[in-house]
Amino acid sequence: MNISWSISEMNYTNLISKAVTVYENNYDLQKLFRRFSLTPDEPLEILFLGGSITMGYTPQGMLPACYAALTVENLKKTFHIPIVQEYNLGYSSFSAILGLSVLNRNKNTFHPHIAVVEFAVNNGFEREYVTCFEGIIQTLLFSYPSSFIIIISAINAEGYTCEAYMKEIASHYHISHISISSAISLFSEYGLSWKDYSTDMVHPNQDGHIFLSDCIRYILMQGYRSIQASILNTLPCSQPDILQKQAAAQIPPCFGDSFASARYYDADKMPGFLYSSFHPALTHPLFPCGIESVACEESSSLMIYCKKLYLIYEQSNQMHQQGQIHILVLPDNQEHYINSYSICSWGNPVIYKLIDGATKSYTINIHFTEYNQLKKFTILGFLVV
């Protein structure tokens, strides 16, 4: 049963208000709704970035009415925006590192007016994950300074969540935040349980996705009501609010800015890559311009100037098709053996850190190990820091 039908309207509103943190200065929202009230033929672009929750995965199959799809419907019906262009870059198993990769890969193909970010159950607590998540927020702020950003911090049944630092980052940049753990803390008081939100350990069921979309609608309604209560050409906010938002992208980082300038390279723009044993190919939908192996005993090489380098490749459970590569990093003589076979994989993108050292020029030599020359290895791209 829908959570909102299981309890009183007042208690359901309390759940939402407990979960949501909205900043009072909603100039971007007010400006956004004013803009689309004046130009209804212009499409509103909304970006969703996250893991399997954002993708709409459940053990029973994909939910067509996941929170992203429901939010698009709300924008059309509740907020009277007739044309909404959705970009859903959510994918099962994605951490913030893969999320930043797919964002950098695609960021020139859209200009979102609203961006929703969700990685709290896929990320770790190591500093690399923390600063990478902040790097996503910094990239959104730098690339789309007028966009309105919402962070969703989910939680699993065992209480695992990276909400602590994500909420701190949200507060640091004055970004609206949704805490699922805060709402669930009231469940027993209202006669609800985890099963009302999810049918497994992690993924929201249909009712859980409705609740997420209602939280987003609650946040967006703050700006919409301000517009409805005002004269269209007189916004109830001041010029300092605009300056405050612009300054948010320039304030010192909360945890670090090492990922703020990350770059993504694929077959379209790999610098100094020699394709001896690979050729450009149409690969994964989120990383479509990768390179695939060819039957060849020669090495391929990549010359790059960086501090960190991540290899993004495709992993599959097709044991007899998937190959192993050997990578030698020069001048440090670091060796890596990477297997594209995994019994738990399904053709999903995987990330592997090749370099984490001094900022300098490196040469990456790639070749197939013995007996693997005729097998498949798909490189989707490189994240360079």
Summary of the structure (lengths in Angstrom):
residues: 385
radius of gyration: 22.4
end to end distance: 46.6
largest distance: 72.2
contacts: 1290
relative contact order: 0.14
helix: 32%
strand: 30%
